Amino acid sequence: MFGPRMQLDLPRRRSSFALIAPTLLMATVGLSLIPRTSRAVDVTWNFDGATPLSASIGVGSITYRDVLGTGWGPTTTAFGLQTALGLPAFPDGGSGGVMGFPATNPNQGYQVNHGGAAADAYTMIWDYLSPAASDGKWRNLYQSDLTNSNDGEFFIANSLSGGIGISGQYQGSIVPNAWNRIAVTRQSNGTMNKFINGALVGTQSATDARWTLDPSFYLFTDEDNETAPGYVSSFRYVDSALPSEQVRLLGNVNSAGATVAGPTIPDPSPEPPAPTPPLFGRTQIMGHRAGGTLAPENTLAAVAKGFEVGIDLIEIDLHLTSDGHAVVLHDDTVDRTTNGTGPVSSKTLAQVKALDAGSWFSPQYAGEKVPTLTELLQYVDGRARILLDVKVASNQAFRNAVNSAIVASGASLDDIWVWPASSQYTSDPRFGNAEIQLLTSIPSNLSDANLQALKASGVAGLSVGDGSITQEAINAFHRNGMWVDVYTVNSPARMEQLIAMGVDSIETDRPDLMADIIYAGDADNDFDVDGADYLSWQRQGNFAANLAAWKKTFGHQQGSLPAGAVPFASAVPEPTAAILAACGAFAIVMLRRSLS
């Protein structure tokens, strides 16, 4: 893309304070007051001078990854002032060097050698520009696997002005043809914070060992070509997680490099918009793999256990047998959840039915079978909406199998959602035009016009992983009458947060824990917290904790109480009630004695 490497002998950027614009004075003073984490390595490359791949601050180098020895690096990487490369001015108005890099293949990339040790806590900062031609493409920023045989660790998403992150959790917006200061900090406990131009745009979990860095790693390469051309004017690596306030104060891109604050330092993120209530009154419980971890996953026993604790919706996984039947199973093979081995796709329905799908979980479930989709739909019998998580690549045989199961079971199409990765499923009438497609990521355009267009095309709502959901997205979907589901959440504290945000459903492996939250105060155990529960509370001993749970779930609306109930403002909670009752009984006894 960039042609031969530009042989410009660029002057090194000086670190003298006299060269920093006066407008940065307060920012620089502010940075000096921030307690700094002790660290051994803090290296910055500004890509200028006679050796632009040598570190500008600290000791380190960047070299070309060239597995095949093609010499691609010097011939396709460009170095020069941003003006010479035809790029927009830096936000501070200064001038500085830039490295232009191409889309790389798995045998290519840029290897960072910072001279330090392995690190499980670190900070990386890129002063980065994405050209318009790269917008909407996956762009990996760093790769920890030195064999480059696994997915990269941190991406710009493949959407217009896409966000930054990994594992489906992308926040913020990288505007094309503009300089953006991208920063990521990874703490030793696995917490990853993501920043754009100083603003914290998202936090996610990065606990896997893949995010622990060796003394060397790659930039701008990926194992399956998820890269695109771009420009970087400065790259900084620190072997500790900088405090979020310190990253915030670094602000936007500065021509002097990633150690210097930009001219505009953003204020802390504003308060999120007020939540909107769920579409159907309360957040609903969705059993992940039918019943979560309460019974063998994806079995009728799991469905039964889910109903026992009060689930509203059921998520199941579908595969296709070799003779064309849709069966409920998560993995590509039967190894983990049955006593058999081998791919599901290589077995007939009879062979799958011969397997024990329960003993791996507990002896009490010995003999539990892998259900067909038809059997599961018949068992549910309209008691819950079912989300079909399609695990098979789009093909006609699978579509036929699902359609046949829906017809044979007599299931209502209103009770079925299909959640496949491929849009081919959602456009095929063989699914009976069920209410199919929950989007798997938040659209970059949340305008009413765009969401109404999606709704008209058959999109019913959104189902995204925890960590990527935002209040803005929830409110936009609710404003347009569209569902919002979040998966997979097992922490009661996080469930409480999402319920407060107004999501319509939470997919969980622990529906029992979520039921404790949703049905708190359900004194008559009918899975519906309503005014009738207040009557039951009055009849069952008047425990204050039970009243508090009912009030929290149902609210303080006395007009909703059934006839005959004593308003809770005049009801006396235990233990006071017990004391007064005892006093009353004593008074009655004394009165009777006096009369006799």
Phi and psi in degrees as a GROMACS rama.xvg file:
@    title "Ramachandran Plot"
@    xaxis  label "Phi"
@    yaxis  label "Psi"
@TYPE xy
-94.9572  -10.1647  PHE-2
77.3043  -168.77  GLY-3
-59.215  149.662  PRO-4
-59.1602  133.971  ARG-5
-76.9618  124.901  MET-6
-92.9803  61.6242  GLN-7
-97.0113  128.291  LEU-8
-85.6651  88.3066  ASP-9
-82.6536  139.963  LEU-10
-67.6212  142.845  PRO-11
-65.2812  142.137  ARG-12
-71.4348  126.914  ARG-13
-80.2212  146.39  ARG-14
-94.425  6.02395  SER-15
-59.3521  135.76  SER-16
-62.4049  -25.2719  PHE-17
-64.7164  -21.0537  ALA-18
-87.2845  -10.2802  LEU-19
-81.0762  134.123  ILE-20
-57.861  144.543  ALA-21
-55.8996  -29.6185  PRO-22
-64.8902  -13.7568  THR-23
-92.6453  -0.625697  LEU-24
-57.6037  -51.3544  LEU-25
-65.5137  -37.431  MET-26
-63.2601  -41.4983  ALA-27
-67.3177  -41.2475  THR-28
-61.8536  -41.8624  VAL-29
-59.6712  -41.7018  GLY-30
-64.3992  -35.6701  LEU-31
-67.9062  -20.8903  SER-32
-88.1992  -11.187  LEU-33
-79.8175  129.348  ILE-34
-58.8833  130.115  PRO-35
-102.434  138.956  ARG-36
-73.0237  134.461  THR-37
-65.8643  130.81  SER-38
-147.863  152.293  ARG-39
-92.7805  -28.9789  ALA-40
-126.714  127.261  VAL-41
-147.785  95.8965  ASP-42
-119.784  137.467  VAL-43
-130.457  136.408  THR-44
-111.291  124.323  TRP-45
-106.943  2.26187  ASN-46
55.5369  43.0585  PHE-47
-135.013  -177.503  ASP-48
78.3223  -174.609  GLY-49
-71.793  -26.2772  ALA-50
-124.606  78.7127  THR-51
-65.6532  -15.5643  PRO-52
-92.7699  1.47526  LEU-53
-86.8669  150.594  SER-54
-62.9704  138.547  ALA-55
-85.2975  -33.5456  SER-56
-131.07  125.564  ILE-57
88.4921  -173.988  GLY-58
-114.347  123.374  VAL-59
173.713  170.607  GLY-60
-148.104  161.019  SER-61
-120.36  132.166  ILE-62
-123.285  162.344  THR-63
-82.2622  133.085  TYR-64
-83.1283  119.557  ARG-65
-142.575  74.1602  ASP-66
-60.4965  -38.2767  VAL-67
-91.7206  -1.34982  LEU-68
65.2216  36.4732  GLY-69
-84.6513  -12.4035  THR-70
72.0201  24.7002  GLY-71
-61.758  -34.8293  TRP-72
-58.0564  -61.7047  GLY-73
-63.3841  -24.5505  PRO-74
-87.1376  -18.7225  THR-75
-119.869  -2.33893  THR-76
-101.067  131.689  THR-77
-111.218  141.81  ALA-78
-127.37  140.001  PHE-79
171.199  171.673  GLY-80
-64.5796  150.69  LEU-81
-61.0199  -30.4588  GLN-82
-66.9335  -40.9562  THR-83
-66.8258  -28.7995  ALA-84
-88.8125  2.55119  LEU-85
71.9642  31.133  GLY-86
-101.606  158.986  LEU-87
-60.4642  156.26  PRO-88
-65.9393  153.461  ALA-89
-68.5578  151.837  PHE-90
-57.1653  -28.2908  PRO-91
-85.9586  -2.71536  ASP-92
84.0596  -2.45386  GLY-93
-82.2807  -177.596  GLY-94
-124.656  143.846  SER-95
-164.151  170.117  GLY-96
-75.8469  157.98  GLY-97
-142.292  143.854  VAL-98
-107.101  123.503  MET-99
-98.7267  128.439  GLY-100
-122.995  150.129  PHE-101
-89.0553  175.46  PRO-102
-67.1474  130.016  ALA-103
-106.917  158.341  THR-104
-101.467  175.395  ASN-105
-61.2728  -17.8435  PRO-106
-89.8549  1.66551  ASN-107
-122.324  -179.334  GLN-108
138.453  -174.792  GLY-109
-125.088  116.582  TYR-110
-93.5104  121.696  GLN-111
-88.5824  126.782  VAL-112
-121.567  101.877  ASN-113
-99.998  -4.64884  HIS-114
80.5268  1.15903  GLY-115
-98.9929  -168.38  GLY-116
-96.5185  178.106  ALA-117
-61.8409  151.517  ALA-118
-142.887  135.646  ALA-119
-103.988  -4.32446  ASP-120
-129.772  132.479  ALA-121
-164.616  170.597  TYR-122
-134.21  137.133  THR-123
-127.505  140.414  MET-124
-133.301  128.661  ILE-125
-117.72  126.953  TRP-126
-92.5794  105.471  ASP-127
-130.415  143.701  TYR-128
-130.581  127.19  LEU-129
-101.91  117.404  SER-130
-66.1074  158.848  PRO-131
-58.1167  -33.9343  ALA-132
-66.1733  -21.5449  ALA-133
-94.8145  -11.3068  SER-134
-63.3077  138.365  ASP-135
87.4621  2.78178  GLY-136
-112.072  154.021  LYS-137
-65.4001  136.145  TRP-138
-137.2  103.353  ARG-139
-78.9033  137.201  ASN-140
-99.1213  -37.0578  LEU-141
-147.946  154.064  TYR-142
-132.245  121.436  GLN-143
-87.4669  -21.017  SER-144
-80.5552  110.837  ASP-145
-72.676  -9.42858  LEU-146
-89.124  -11.0593  THR-147
52.1467  42.4652  ASN-148
-110.605  4.64772  SER-149
-127.297  167.772  ASN-150
-62.0244  148.882  ASP-151
-64.5997  173.41  GLY-152
-102.351  -16.4581  GLU-153
-158.523  120.596  PHE-154
-124.262  158.927  PHE-155
-95.4413  131.169  ILE-156
-69.8368  157.847  ALA-157
-86.6187  54.7768  ASN-158
-137.015  161.319  SER-159
-62.1976  128.562  LEU-160
51.2473  46.1071  SER-161
-65.2457  159.543  GLY-162
-85.7935  -175.05  GLY-163
-118.131  147.033  ILE-164
154.822  -152.903  GLY-165
-161.881  160.187  ILE-166
58.2138  41.9689  SER-167
77.3559  3.96922  GLY-168
-112.776  90.3679  GLN-169
-118.797  124.316  TYR-170
-127.739  161.794  GLN-171
81.7413  -168.988  GLY-172
-150.299  122.516  SER-173
-97.2468  101.697  ILE-174
-73.7354  129.621  VAL-175
-70.1685  156.263  PRO-176
56.491  30.534  ASN-177
-142.15  148.523  ALA-178
-77.3992  131.828  TRP-179
-130.233  132.481  ASN-180
-93.3238  107.333  ARG-181
-98.494  130.158  ILE-182
-134.98  143.955  ALA-183
-135.709  133.701  VAL-184
-118.008  137.826  THR-185
-122.693  118.63  ARG-186
-85.0598  161.298  GLN-187
-65.3117  -20.2174  SER-188
-84.6592  1.85826  ASN-189
94.2933  2.88847  GLY-190
-78.1822  125.95  THR-191
-111.122  122.772  MET-192
-106.294  139.283  ASN-193
-122.678  133.363  LYS-194
-130.79  145.062  PHE-195
-130.583  120.07  ILE-196
53.223  39.4969  ASN-197
89.1858  -16.4272  GLY-198
-88.297  130.939  ALA-199
-72.5357  113.305  LEU-200
-101.46  -14.6966  VAL-201
-177.417  156.727  GLY-202
-132.997  135.941  THR-203
-146.16  167.858  GLN-204
-84.3709  133.722  SER-205
-138.158  61.5592  ALA-206
-86.4677  -16.6791  THR-207
-66.056  154.58  ASP-208
-63.2728  -17.7258  ALA-209
-60.2877  -25.2489  ARG-210
-91.9651  5.36502  TRP-211
-87.6609  127.031  THR-212
-93.8396  139.099  LEU-213
-75.5017  174.953  ASP-214
-63.3918  -5.32059  PRO-215
-142.65  151.416  SER-216
-156.428  175.146  PHE-217
-110.983  153.484  TYR-218
-113.416  145.731  LEU-219
58.6045  41.263  PHE-220
-147.084  161.019  THR-221
-156.55  155.921  ASP-222
-71.3194  -21.7167  GLU-223
-127.243  39.2318  ASP-224
65.8217  25.7306  ASN-225
-86.0459  67.3673  GLU-226
-136.824  166.749  THR-227
-156.515  156.091  ALA-228
-60.5798  150.265  PRO-229
-166.985  -175.887  GLY-230
-134.015  141.718  TYR-231
-134.239  127.886  VAL-232
-97.9419  -17.9741  SER-233
-160.969  142.764  SER-234
-134.491  132.849  PHE-235
-126.814  135.835  ARG-236
-124.838  130.206  TYR-237
-127.066  134.932  VAL-238
-88.6913  40.8107  ASP-239
-155.792  161.413  SER-240
-86.0004  109.152  ALA-241
-63.4427  144.887  LEU-242
-58.7611  145.197  PRO-243
-58.2907  -36.4635  SER-244
-65.1685  -35.6627  GLU-245
-67.2293  -39.4485  GLN-246
-67.344  -39.9016  VAL-247
-58.5845  -42.8339  ARG-248
-70.2451  -17.474  LEU-249
-70.4372  -23.4109  LEU-250
58.5168  -137.374  GLY-251
-86.9934  -179.967  ASN-252
-64.7798  139.831  VAL-253
-124.557  140.409  ASN-254
-63.7837  -18.91  SER-255
-82.4068  -4.50557  ALA-256
114.287  176.828  GLY-257
-76.2425  -3.10728  ALA-258
-91.3943  -5.71094  THR-259
-114.773  136.15  VAL-260
-67.7795  144.527  ALA-261
-74.744  170.215  GLY-262
-70.5763  -21.5339  PRO-263
-116.819  115.454  THR-264
-105.108  114.872  ILE-265
-70.6842  151.681  PRO-266
-71.7167  163.532  ASP-267
-55.7542  152.614  PRO-268
-54.5626  137.221  SER-269
-68.921  163.914  PRO-270
-62.0637  140.946  GLU-271
-66.5013  158.655  PRO-272
-63.6959  155.991  PRO-273
-63.3527  141.965  ALA-274
-70.3448  154.084  PRO-275
-106.256  148.799  THR-276
-71.4152  157.359  PRO-277
-58.0484  155.81  PRO-278
-63.0437  -32.0259  LEU-279
-117.534  39.0231  PHE-280
90.7117  -41.6601  GLY-281
-147.111  161.789  ARG-282
-69.6792  133.56  THR-283
-99.9643  153.96  GLN-284
-94.7761  123.882  ILE-285
-112.784  120.739  MET-286
-76.0536  116.811  GLY-287
-73.6544  127.345  HIS-288
56.8746  41.0564  ARG-289
86.8414  -63.1477  ALA-290
-130.84  19.037  GLY-291
64.9093  -137.431  GLY-292
-100.344  20.1333  THR-293
-85.5178  -15.3982  LEU-294
-160.024  172.385  ALA-295
-56.2769  125.868  PRO-296
-59.4539  148.087  GLU-297
57.6122  36.4633  ASN-298
-124.015  166.249  THR-299
-65.3477  -29.9501  LEU-300
-63.835  -36.4739  ALA-301
-67.4563  -40.0536  ALA-302
-61.5298  -45.3063  VAL-303
-60.904  -42.6143  ALA-304
-65.4613  -37.9335  LYS-305
-61.9214  -45.6863  GLY-306
-62.3697  -34.7193  PHE-307
-61.5589  -35.9547  GLU-308
-94.1455  -8.56898  VAL-309
106.466  32.0024  GLY-310
-69.1913  153.566  ILE-311
-105.208  -30.9269  ASP-312
-135.978  159.513  LEU-313
-131.604  128.518  ILE-314
-105.062  129.688  GLU-315
-132.353  163.897  ILE-316
-114.829  142.965  ASP-317
-122.417  137.536  LEU-318
-130.225  169.329  HIS-319
-117.279  129.766  LEU-320
-77.1614  168.493  THR-321
-66.2636  -22.6228  SER-322
-103.472  20.4018  ASP-323
87.1874  29.7826  GLY-324
-112.57  138.378  HIS-325
-82.5756  120.663  ALA-326
-120.148  155.449  VAL-327
-96.1989  103.592  VAL-328
-158.62  143.026  LEU-329
-86.2817  -51.9098  HIS-330
-78.6591  162.818  ASP-331
-69.3537  -25.4191  ASP-332
-115.372  167.015  THR-333
-93.2587  2.26041  VAL-334
-59.5667  -47.2574  ASP-335
-73.4934  -38.1064  ARG-336
-113.403  11.535  THR-337
-142.014  179.992  THR-338
-91.331  12.8468  ASN-339
-105.634  -176.969  GLY-340
-139.7  157.662  THR-341
104.303  165.509  GLY-342
-65.8063  144.461  PRO-343
-60.4826  -40.1908  VAL-344
-66.1517  -14.9667  SER-345
-93.8675  -0.0852816  SER-346
-113.232  146.447  LYS-347
-77.2131  167.682  THR-348
-61.1195  -40.6309  LEU-349
-60.6091  -39.4517  ALA-350
-67.7082  -39.3042  GLN-351
-66.2207  -40.5667  VAL-352
-67.6077  -20.4556  LYS-353
-79.2632  -7.76692  ALA-354
-85.4027  153.587  LEU-355
-94.9784  114.053  ASP-356
-103.348  13.392  ALA-357
-120.824  -30.4831  GLY-358
-63.445  -31.1682  SER-359
-60.0973  -27.9436  TRP-360
-86.2798  -48.0828  PHE-361
-168.057  144.946  SER-362
-57.2471  -27.8703  PRO-363
-66.7769  -16.1383  GLN-364
-105.289  16.8935  TYR-365
-57.1495  135.075  ALA-366
90.4945  -4.57676  GLY-367
-62.1244  138.173  GLU-368
-104.134  156.628  LYS-369
-73.193  118.625  VAL-370
-81.018  152.775  PRO-371
-80.4271  164.131  THR-372
-62.1314  -39.1053  LEU-373
-58.6823  -47.2909  THR-374
-62.301  -41.4043  GLU-375
-67.8742  -42.6171  LEU-376
-62.0566  -40.6465  LEU-377
-65.5824  -38.4438  GLN-378
-67.6176  -42.0288  TYR-379
-66.6872  -42.2974  VAL-380
52.4819  45.4555  ASP-381
78.628  4.38048  GLY-382
-77.496  -13.0809  ARG-383
-157.128  149.381  ALA-384
-74.0069  144.121  ARG-385
-118.385  130.254  ILE-386
-101.479  119.659  LEU-387
-94.0774  109.812  LEU-388
-90.2715  104.667  ASP-389
-79.121  121.737  VAL-390
-104.189  6.41433  LYS-391
-112.306  139.141  VAL-392
-60.3452  146.9  ALA-393
-56.9448  125.075  SER-394
-156.393  157.286  ASN-395
-64.239  -37.081  GLN-396
-62.3153  -39.9856  ALA-397
-69.3168  -41.3428  PHE-398
-61.4429  -40.5758  ARG-399
-62.1619  -40.7803  ASN-400
-65.4854  -42.1669  ALA-401
-67.3888  -43.4204  VAL-402
-60.6494  -43.209  ASN-403
-62.783  -39.3094  SER-404
-65.7494  -40.5087  ALA-405
-63.353  -44.6698  ILE-406
-66.5891  -47.1147  VAL-407
-64.5217  -33.1741  ALA-408
-80.5114  -19.209  SER-409
72.917  18.5767  GLY-410
-66.4122  148.58  ALA-411
-77.9616  132.874  SER-412
-64.0529  -24.2366  LEU-413
-67.3512  -17.7707  ASP-414
-98.9327  14.2457  ASP-415
-128.538  130.476  ILE-416
-118.046  138.735  TRP-417
-107.328  130.754  VAL-418
-124.129  73.9747  TRP-419
-98.1939  162.886  PRO-420
-75.4333  -27.8657  ALA-421
-97.061  132.086  SER-422
-70.0224  -12.403  SER-423
-61.2913  -32.1018  GLN-424
-66.9214  -43.5735  TYR-425
-73.8594  -15.331  THR-426
-100.417  1.62157  SER-427
-95.3331  120.599  ASP-428
-64.6183  -12.6447  PRO-429
-66.1416  -15.9655  ARG-430
-81.8551  7.3039  PHE-431
72.9883  19.2223  GLY-432
52.8436  40.9476  ASN-433
-62.2485  166.589  ALA-434
-73.4413  80.0823  GLU-435
-108.909  138.291  ILE-436
112.079  107.532  GLN-437
-100.159  122.616  LEU-438
-59.4051  147.016  LEU-439
-97.9832  -1.71701  THR-440
-150.844  158.059  SER-441
-76.232  126.391  ILE-442
-62.4287  145.467  PRO-443
-69.0422  -24.9766  SER-444
-104.526  106.872  ASN-445
-102.52  20.7126  LEU-446
-67.6326  154.259  SER-447
-59.4921  -38.1241  ASP-448
-62.1594  -43.0928  ALA-449
-68.9117  -42.9552  ASN-450
-68.0301  -35.0789  LEU-451
-66.2472  -36.7004  GLN-452
-65.6444  -41.2227  ALA-453
-63.6473  -41.3727  LEU-454
-62.8821  -41.0468  LYS-455
-65.5548  -25.9925  ALA-456
-84.0675  -2.33528  SER-457
111.674  1.52856  GLY-458
-76.6549  124.179  VAL-459
-92.6536  -22.4483  ALA-460
170.906  -146.736  GLY-461
-138.016  136.11  LEU-462
-135.259  108.874  SER-463
-131.023  159.421  VAL-464
-69.4178  148.594  GLY-465
-61.1846  137.647  ASP-466
110.605  -25.223  GLY-467
-103.555  -10.3021  SER-468
-74.056  144.528  ILE-469
-130.206  155.603  THR-470
-63.7434  -36.062  GLN-471
-59.8284  -43.6047  GLU-472
-67.1177  -43.3638  ALA-473
-57.8618  -48.8598  ILE-474
-63.3563  -40.0464  ASN-475
-65.2498  -43.8157  ALA-476
-66.7489  -42.2459  PHE-477
-63.7826  -37.9676  HIS-478
-59.8882  -25.5063  ARG-479
-107.93  16.8928  ASN-480
66.9799  35.3858  GLY-481
-118.174  146.254  MET-482
-76.329  148.343  TRP-483
-130.026  116.297  VAL-484
-117.228  144.172  ASP-485
-127.664  136.848  VAL-486
-133.097  167.204  TYR-487
-100.616  121.146  THR-488
-116.042  121.627  VAL-489
-119.792  -4.77683  ASN-490
-90.9537  122.976  SER-491
-57.161  -36.0539  PRO-492
-63.5562  -42.0435  ALA-493
-70.1386  -36.759  ARG-494
-56.4995  -45.1923  MET-495
-59.0593  -41.4818  GLU-496
-63.3522  -45.7173  GLN-497
-68.2012  -36.7093  LEU-498
-61.6036  -42.4832  ILE-499
-64.4016  -29.5255  ALA-500
-76.035  -17.3724  MET-501
93.5172  19.7467  GLY-502
-62.9996  152.208  VAL-503
-81.1139  -31.3722  ASP-504
-152.733  152.691  SER-505
-125.066  124.65  ILE-506
-88.2473  128.023  GLU-507
-146.046  150.079  THR-508
-83.4285  -10.259  ASP-509
-123.631  68.0797  ARG-510
-61.6739  -23.686  PRO-511
-66.6282  -39.7471  ASP-512
-69.3725  -38.2052  LEU-513
-69.2318  -35.0528  MET-514
-62.2891  -35.0174  ALA-515
-60.9044  -29.5743  ASP-516
-83.1192  -50.5324  ILE-517
-65.7926  -39.7924  ILE-518
-102.768  18.0463  TYR-519
-58.1688  126.498  ALA-520
92.9  3.69912  GLY-521
-79.3749  77.67  ASP-522
-66.6526  -28.7731  ALA-523
-97.4844  7.54814  ASP-524
54.5606  42.862  ASN-525
-109.475  16.4954  ASP-526
57.1533  34.4098  PHE-527
-150.392  111.234  ASP-528
-86.3774  107.636  VAL-529
-143.591  -171.73  ASP-530
-61.7182  -29.8925  GLY-531
-61.8965  -27.1179  ALA-532
-67.1217  -24.1471  ASP-533
-69.1875  -40.2512  TYR-534
-60.8603  -43.3063  LEU-535
-62.4101  -39.3909  SER-536
-60.2214  -41.6135  TRP-537
-64.5367  -29.7952  GLN-538
-89.7478  -9.37145  ARG-539
-111.353  18.76  GLN-540
114.276  -8.24041  GLY-541
57.3291  47.3359  ASN-542
-75.2238  132.363  PHE-543
-61.4862  -37.7441  ALA-544
-63.0372  -37.991  ALA-545
-67.3649  -39.4132  ASN-546
-64.117  -42.2733  LEU-547
-61.885  -39.8881  ALA-548
-65.1559  -42.3088  ALA-549
-64.2598  -43.7484  TRP-550
-62.5456  -39.1078  LYS-551
-66.0313  -41.0611  LYS-552
-80.7738  -45.2822  THR-553
-88.571  -33.6409  PHE-554
104.077  179.747  GLY-555
-107.691  37.0669  HIS-556
-93.0865  94.9775  GLN-557
-63.8849  -25.8746  GLN-558
-64.9754  -15.4104  GLY-559
-90.8767  -3.11961  SER-560
-72.0999  144.437  LEU-561
-72.5493  160.253  PRO-562
-59.1161  138.869  ALA-563
94.0656  -10.5621  GLY-564
-83.1182  142.251  ALA-565
-83.5506  125.096  VAL-566
-53.5822  138.61  PRO-567
-66.3297  -16.8888  PHE-568
-64.6883  -29.1456  ALA-569
-102.926  -6.29844  SER-570
-76.8213  145.566  ALA-571
-108.529  115.437  VAL-572
-72.4028  154.42  PRO-573
-68.1674  139.626  GLU-574
-92.2064  -6.85698  PRO-575
-56.8657  -40.0009  THR-576
-59.1248  -40.9034  ALA-577
-65.5681  -39.5406  ALA-578
-64.6593  -47.1115  ILE-579
-65.365  -37.2062  LEU-580
-62.7773  -41.4789  ALA-581
-64.3471  -41.7927  ALA-582
-62.3848  -41.7584  CYS-583
-62.8204  -42.701  GLY-584
-63.55  -40.9433  ALA-585
-62.5307  -41.7656  PHE-586
-63.1312  -40.4779  ALA-587
-63.744  -42.7105  ILE-588
-61.0281  -45.1051  VAL-589
-64.4646  -38.0454  MET-590
-63.2371  -43.3721  LEU-591
-62.9352  -39.2085  ARG-592
-64.8349  -39.4411  ARG-593
-67.8712  -32.3624  SER-594
-74.7149  -24.6562  LEU-595
